[in-house]
Amino acid sequence: MPTSKLELTDVTVSFQDGQERRTVLDKLNFTAEPGRLTFIVGESGSGKSTLLSVAAGLITPDSGTATLGGVPVSNDLRRDKIGMIFQQANLISALNVRDQLLVTDHIRGIKPRKQRADELLETVGLAGLENRDMHALSGGQRQRVGIARALMGEPELVLADEPTAALDSSRSRDIVELLRNLVEDRGIACGFVTHDQSLISDRDDVFVVSEHQKAPALA
Ligand SMILES: Nc1ncnc2c1ncn2[C@@H]1O[C@H](COP(=O)(O)OP(=O)(O)OP(=O)(O)O)[C@@H](O)[C@H]1O
């Protein structure tokens, strides 16, 4: 079972804003422990999605480091060890439910693992819907496909960017509980951006991104 911790250390990210450079993350320190949901909250524009992008290796910070189990995040690490879940499940409309999962095996250059795909679909409550077209699924069912797809590569880290934003509150809670149980059972670290603090339980960790965060020593 994986037990890798995600650690962002002294991460600074700035973007060009007209003539100026604007600092979005300022010496940010962040940890997501294996086997727990770590909710990332904060005002709109505070840098939550930027934090996730650094954790995924999609943005290289101006300074500071992002590591998973002590290994710097990179494109290879993302492909092999990180699963991503998005607000709109980012599924391919031409593919049926099972093929949404198998396409990730193609991307990894390995033989499609139909049995693993079907087991994961059963785990997320979609047994019997393997051959269904995407347009015939509800929003909650699509997010379950997104979760199953994120688990295809046996990730050590799952990064979720507001995956329940388009769902009603009861479906949102169901999806979060599903993900919580999966990360606990499998020892996966999980960073989960949300605006909805009612999703957070006492089994979870919470990290607040504020506009002026600093390294603890400087705070
Ligand atoms: N590629 C980019 N180029 C320039 N500015 C950017 C870029 N990405 C993000 N920003 C700016 O960085 C700030 C933080 O954006 P980010 O999307 O991380 O915030 P957020 O907390 O996720 O916001 P929201 O809750 O509204 O989704 C915003 O002011 C945004 O405009």
The ligand as an SDF file (V2000), in Angstrom:
LIG
                    3D

 31 33  0  0  0  0  0  0  0  0999 V2000
   -1.8040   31.3000  -15.9860 N   0  0  0  0  0  0  0  0  0  0  0  0
   -2.0670   32.4110  -15.2880 C   0  0  0  0  0  0  0  0  0  0  0  0
   -1.6410   33.6210  -15.7300 N   0  0  0  0  0  0  0  0  0  0  0  0
   -1.8880   34.7420  -15.0070 C   0  0  0  0  0  0  0  0  0  0  0  0
   -2.5680   34.7780  -13.8560 N   0  0  0  0  0  0  0  0  0  0  0  0
   -3.0260   33.5990  -13.3800 C   0  0  0  0  0  0  0  0  0  0  0  0
   -2.8140   32.3630  -14.0660 C   0  0  0  0  0  0  0  0  0  0  0  0
   -3.3840   31.3600  -13.3510 N   0  0  0  0  0  0  0  0  0  0  0  0
   -3.9430   31.9550  -12.2710 C   0  0  0  0  0  0  0  0  0  0  0  0
   -3.7310   33.2770  -12.2920 N   0  0  0  0  0  0  0  0  0  0  0  0
   -4.1590   34.2460  -11.2610 C   0  0  0  0  0  0  0  0  0  0  0  0
   -3.7270   33.7510  -10.0120 O   0  0  0  0  0  0  0  0  0  0  0  0
   -4.6970   33.9790   -9.0070 C   0  0  0  0  0  0  0  0  0  0  0  0
   -5.0470   32.6540   -8.3340 C   0  0  0  0  0  0  0  0  0  0  0  0
   -5.7640   31.8310   -9.2720 O   0  0  0  0  0  0  0  0  0  0  0  0
   -6.3250   30.4060   -8.8700 P   0  0  0  0  0  0  0  0  0  0  0  0
   -7.0970   29.9070  -10.0360 O   0  0  0  0  0  0  0  0  0  0  0  0
   -5.2100   29.5830   -8.3560 O   0  0  0  0  0  0  0  0  0  0  0  0
   -7.2830   30.7950   -7.6550 O   0  0  0  0  0  0  0  0  0  0  0  0
   -8.4200   29.9280   -6.9440 P   0  0  0  0  0  0  0  0  0  0  0  0
   -8.2470   30.1410   -5.4770 O   0  0  0  0  0  0  0  0  0  0  0  0
   -8.3780   28.5240   -7.4450 O   0  0  0  0  0  0  0  0  0  0  0  0
   -9.7150   30.6810   -7.4610 O   0  0  0  0  0  0  0  0  0  0  0  0
  -11.2410   30.1730   -7.6140 P   0  0  0  0  0  0  0  0  0  0  0  0
  -11.6950   29.8130   -6.2220 O   0  0  0  0  0  0  0  0  0  0  0  0
  -11.9350   31.3890   -8.1310 O   0  0  0  0  0  0  0  0  0  0  0  0
  -11.2290   29.0300   -8.5790 O   0  0  0  0  0  0  0  0  0  0  0  0
   -5.8770   34.6440   -9.6890 C   0  0  0  0  0  0  0  0  0  0  0  0
   -5.8020   36.0320   -9.4750 O   0  0  0  0  0  0  0  0  0  0  0  0
   -5.6690   34.3220  -11.1480 C   0  0  0  0  0  0  0  0  0  0  0  0
   -6.1870   35.3520  -11.9550 O   0  0  0  0  0  0  0  0  0  0  0  0
  1  2  1  0
  2  3  1  0
  2  7  2  0
  3  4  2  0
  4  5  1  0
  5  6  2  0
  6  7  1  0
  6 10  1  0
  7  8  1  0
  8  9  2  0
  9 10  1  0
 10 11  1  0
 11 12  1  0
 11 30  1  0
 12 13  1  0
 13 14  1  0
 13 28  1  0
 14 15  1  0
 15 16  1  0
 16 17  2  0
 16 18  1  0
 16 19  1  0
 19 20  1  0
 20 21  2  0
 20 22  1  0
 20 23  1  0
 23 24  1  0
 24 25  2  0
 24 26  1  0
 24 27  1  0
 28 29  1  0
 28 30  1  0
 30 31  1  0
M  END
$$$$
